[in-house]
Amino acid sequence: ENETHGLLMEFRRDQLIKMLIKFTGAQVEEEILKYFEYYVGAECKVWITALYKTIQEGSLEEAAELIQMGRFMFLEGDYEGAMENYEKAFEIKLKRYGSHHPEIANIYNYMAEVQMKKKEYQEALNYYFKGLNINYNLYGDSHPCIATAYSNIASIYYAQERHHESMAYLDKALEIRCKILIHKHPSLAISYNNLGVLQVLLDSYDEALINFQFSLAILGHMPDPAKKHLAVPNSNIGLLCFLTKDYVMAEEYYNQSLSINQKAFGEESSPVADSYSNLGHLFYAQGRLEVAMIYYKKALPGFLLRPLQMRTFNIEKLFY
């Protein structure tokens, strides 16, 4: 009887080792053997359940740590390191949840962000569409995460200068948000602003002005900490006035944007540098070269904070 029991337990141990390694993808054999030795003589169901739960929880905790590390590396500009951590987390969660779980969609989105920063736009689109397909099948066509996915896809097309395709996805995102959000929600302000940006690039100035004004009105109702975003539609309306040669109104909106950025970010900051640069372009276009030079010089400290070339003028956006 004891010999039979020993052989039976050995068989179950070997099967469990194979099963857990298959499902977790981790090198867990030592951990399994420790638990097996501890639970010898106990009911098989008890130790199998306890062991399996411990291994699975450990794997998910590891995946969470990998994602957290990936996010940190992404923010630090280490895109290869971020991608490596995301891929490891993906393998763990894929074995735990399968390929049609929202956790898998989230990792696809993280991977897409990395590829976009690397200017690997087609790879980024592939990941965003994979995440979109998962969430669409889970939540349908009117969920906030679907609107976010459409907006993310639009940002890729925008970066590729595929403006009509970008517009189509921004329209889809806005349609969903108008259905499910209150009319003063900040996400609507983002959608209206981004549509306006594309309409400027497509020379649809009247439609762009309407959308920038919608964005401005919504953001004006936000709590004070969020009011720093008012600089964006103010700057964009200033740009429209600049393009239509309404220089007086352009100066007014540019100065409003400058004032907001100064309060929110400080004098020597990138947003303030953009505001000064826009004013410089405005006065240069009017032939007021000495005034333009003053603003260009004021913009210089903020521009030196970033490794980017000075742009001829600044169309702001709030893609996310």
C-alpha positions in Angstrom: 0.0 0.0 0.0 2.8 2.4 0.9 4.7 1.5 -2.2 1.6 2.1 -4.3 0.9 5.4 -2.7 4.5 6.5 -3.3 4.3 5.6 -7.0 1.0 7.4 -7.4 2.4 10.6 -5.8 5.5 10.5 -8.0 3.3 10.2 -11.1 1.2 13.2 -10.0 4.3 15.2 -9.2 5.8 14.7 -12.6 2.5 15.6 -14.3 2.1 18.7 -12.2 5.6 19.9 -13.0 4.9 19.6 -16.7 1.5 21.3 -16.3 2.7 24.2 -14.3 5.7 24.9 -16.5 3.4 24.8 -19.5 1.0 27.2 -18.1 3.3 29.7 -16.4 6.3 29.6 -18.7 8.5 30.0 -15.7 11.3 27.8 -14.4 9.4 26.7 -11.4 10.6 23.1 -10.9 12.5 23.8 -7.7 9.6 25.6 -6.2 7.3 22.8 -7.1 9.6 20.2 -5.5 9.7 22.2 -2.3 6.0 22.3 -2.1 5.8 18.6 -3.0 8.1 17.7 -0.2 6.2 19.8 2.3 2.8 18.4 1.4 3.8 14.7 1.2 1.1 12.7 3.0 -1.5 15.4 2.5 -4.5 15.2 0.3 -3.4 15.7 -3.3 -6.2 18.2 -4.0 -5.0 20.4 -1.2 -1.4 20.7 -2.2 -2.1 20.9 -5.9 -4.5 23.7 -5.3 -2.2 25.6 -3.0 0.8 25.1 -5.2 -0.9 26.1 -8.4 -2.4 29.2 -6.8 1.0 30.3 -5.5 2.8 29.7 -8.8 0.1 31.6 -10.7 0.0 34.5 -8.3 3.8 34.7 -8.4 3.7 34.8 -12.2 1.1 37.6 -12.3 3.1 39.6 -9.8 6.2 39.2 -11.9 4.3 40.3 -15.0 3.0 43.4 -13.1 6.6 44.2 -12.1 7.8 43.8 -15.7 5.2 46.2 -17.0 6.0 48.7 -14.3 9.7 48.5 -15.2 8.8 48.7 -18.9 6.8 51.9 -18.3 9.8 53.4 -16.4 12.2 52.5 -19.2 9.8 54.0 -21.8 9.6 57.3 -19.9 13.4 57.3 -19.7 13.7 56.7 -23.4 15.1 53.2 -23.2 12.7 51.8 -25.8 14.5 48.5 -26.3 14.5 47.8 -22.6 10.8 48.7 -22.3 9.9 46.4 -25.2 11.9 43.5 -23.7 10.0 43.8 -20.4 6.6 44.1 -22.2 7.3 41.0 -24.2 8.2 39.0 -21.1 5.0 40.2 -19.3 3.0 39.3 -22.5 4.2 35.7 -22.4 3.2 35.3 -18.8 -0.2 36.9 -19.2 -0.9 35.1 -22.5 -0.4 31.7 -20.7 -2.5 32.8 -17.8 -5.4 34.5 -19.6 -5.3 33.4 -23.2 -5.2 35.7 -26.3 -8.6 37.4 -25.9 -8.3 39.1 -22.5 -8.2 42.9 -21.8 -4.8 42.5 -20.1 -3.4 41.3 -23.4 -4.9 44.3 -25.2 -3.3 46.6 -22.7 0.2 45.1 -23.4 -0.4 45.5 -27.1 -1.1 49.2 -26.5 2.1 49.6 -24.5 4.1 47.9 -27.3 2.5 50.2 -29.8 3.6 53.2 -27.8 7.2 52.0 -28.0 7.0 51.4 -31.7 5.6 54.8 -32.3 8.4 56.5 -30.4 10.9 54.5 -32.6 9.0 55.7 -35.7 8.1 52.1 -36.5 4.7 53.2 -37.5 3.4 50.1 -39.2 4.4 48.0 -36.2 2.7 50.4 -33.9 -0.5 50.2 -36.0 -0.4 46.4 -35.9 -0.3 46.4 -32.1 -3.0 49.0 -31.8 -5.3 47.1 -34.1 -4.6 43.9 -32.2 -5.6 45.6 -28.9 -8.6 47.2 -30.6 -9.9 43.8 -31.9 -9.7 42.2 -28.5 -11.6 45.1 -26.8 -14.1 45.4 -29.6 -15.1 41.8 -29.2 -15.3 42.1 -25.5 -17.1 45.5 -25.1 -18.7 46.3 -28.4 -18.4 49.5 -30.4 -19.4 52.1 -27.8 -16.9 51.7 -24.9 -14.4 54.3 -23.8 -11.5 52.1 -24.6 -12.6 51.8 -28.2 -12.7 55.6 -28.5 -9.1 55.7 -27.0 -8.0 53.0 -29.5 -9.4 55.0 -32.4 -7.6 58.1 -31.2 -4.3 56.3 -30.8 -4.6 54.9 -34.4 -5.4 58.4 -35.6 -2.2 59.6 -33.9 -0.2 57.1 -36.0 -1.7 58.2 -39.2 -1.1 61.8 -38.2 2.6 61.1 -37.7 2.7 59.5 -41.1 0.9 62.6 -42.6 -2.0 60.4 -43.7 -4.4 63.1 -42.6 -7.6 61.8 -44.2 -7.2 58.5 -42.5 -6.4 60.1 -39.2 -9.5 62.3 -39.6 -11.7 59.2 -40.1 -10.5 57.6 -36.9 -10.8 60.8 -34.9 -14.4 61.1 -36.1 -15.1 57.6 -34.8 -13.6 58.4 -31.5 -15.6 61.6 -31.2 -18.8 59.9 -32.1 -18.4 57.3 -29.3 -17.4 60.0 -26.7 -20.4 62.1 -27.6 -22.7 59.1 -26.9 -21.2 58.1 -23.6 -19.7 61.2 -22.0 -21.2 64.3 -20.5 -20.9 67.3 -22.9 -18.2 69.0 -20.8 -15.9 66.0 -20.4 -12.1 66.7 -21.1 -11.9 63.8 -23.5 -14.3 65.7 -25.8 -12.0 68.7 -25.7 -9.1 66.6 -26.8 -11.2 65.1 -29.7 -12.4 68.5 -30.9 -8.9 70.0 -30.7 -7.3 67.1 -32.6 -10.0 67.3 -35.3 -9.2 71.1 -35.6 -5.5 70.3 -36.0 -6.2 68.1 -39.0 -8.7 70.5 -40.5 -6.0 73.2 -40.4 -3.6 70.9 -42.3 -6.4 70.2 -44.8 -7.1 73.9 -45.2 -10.6 73.6 -43.7 -10.2 76.7 -41.5 -13.8 77.4 -40.7 -14.4 73.9 -39.4 -11.1 74.0 -37.5 -12.1 77.2 -35.8 -15.4 75.7 -34.6 -13.7 72.7 -33.1 -11.0 74.8 -31.4 -13.7 76.9 -29.9 -15.6 73.8 -28.6 -12.3 72.6 -27.1 -11.7 76.0 -25.5 -15.2 76.1 -24.0 -15.0 72.7 -22.5 -11.6 73.2 -20.9 -12.7 76.5 -19.5 -15.1 74.6 -17.2 -12.4 72.4 -15.9 -10.9 72.8 -12.3 -7.9 75.1 -12.1 -5.1 72.5 -12.4 -6.6 71.4 -15.7 -6.8 75.0 -17.0 -3.2 74.8 -18.2 -4.5 72.9 -21.2 -6.4 76.1 -22.3 -3.0 77.2 -23.8 -3.4 74.6 -26.6 -6.7 75.7 -28.2 -5.8 79.4 -27.6 -2.5 78.8 -29.5 -4.3 77.0 -32.3 -6.9 79.7 -32.7 -4.0 82.2 -32.8 -2.5 80.1 -35.6 -5.7 80.2 -37.6 -5.8 84.0 -37.3 -2.2 84.1 -38.4 -2.9 82.0 -41.4 -5.8 84.2 -42.4 -3.7 87.3 -41.8 -5.9 88.5 -38.9 -2.7 89.5 -37.0 -4.5 91.5 -34.3 -6.5 88.5 -33.1 -3.6 86.2 -33.6 -1.5 88.3 -31.2 -4.4 88.3 -28.6 -4.7 84.5 -28.6 -1.0 83.9 -28.7 -0.6 86.2 -25.6 -3.4 84.3 -23.8 -1.6 81.1 -24.5 1.7 82.6 -23.3 0.2 83.8 -20.1 -1.3 80.3 -19.3 2.0 78.6 -20.1 4.0 80.9 -17.9 1.8 80.3 -14.9 1.7 76.5 -15.5 5.3 75.7 -16.5 7.6 78.7 -15.7 9.5 81.1 -17.9 12.2 78.8 -19.1 10.1 75.9 -20.3 9.3 74.3 -23.7 5.7 75.4 -23.8 6.7 79.0 -23.1 9.3 78.8 -25.8 6.7 77.7 -28.3 4.5 80.7 -27.3 7.4 83.1 -27.7 8.3 81.5 -31.0 4.8 81.9 -32.3 4.8 85.5 -31.4 8.1 85.9 -33.1 6.7 84.4 -36.3 3.7 86.7 -36.1 5.8 89.8 -35.9 8.2 88.6 -38.6 5.3 88.1 -41.0 4.3 91.7 -40.4 7.8 92.9 -41.1 8.4 94.0 -37.5 11.8 92.4 -37.4 13.1 94.0 -34.2 10.1 92.9 -32.2 10.3 89.4 -33.7 13.9 89.2 -32.7 13.0 90.0 -29.1 10.6 87.1 -28.9 12.9 84.7 -30.7 15.6 85.5 -28.0 13.1 84.9 -25.3 12.2 81.5 -26.8 15.8 80.4 -26.9 16.3 79.2 -23.3 13.2 76.9 -23.5 14.3 75.5 -26.8 17.7 74.6 -25.5 16.0 72.3 -22.9 15.0 69.9 -25.7 16.9 68.3 -28.5 14.5 69.5 -31.2 14.9 72.0 -34.1 12.9 75.2 -33.9 9.7 74.8 -35.9 8.5 77.5 -38.3 5.2 77.7 -36.4 3.5 75.5 -33.9 0.3 73.5 -34.3 -0.4 72.1 -30.9 -2.4 68.9 -30.3 -3.5 66.7 -27.5 -3.3 63.2 -29.0 -3.1 60.4 -26.5 
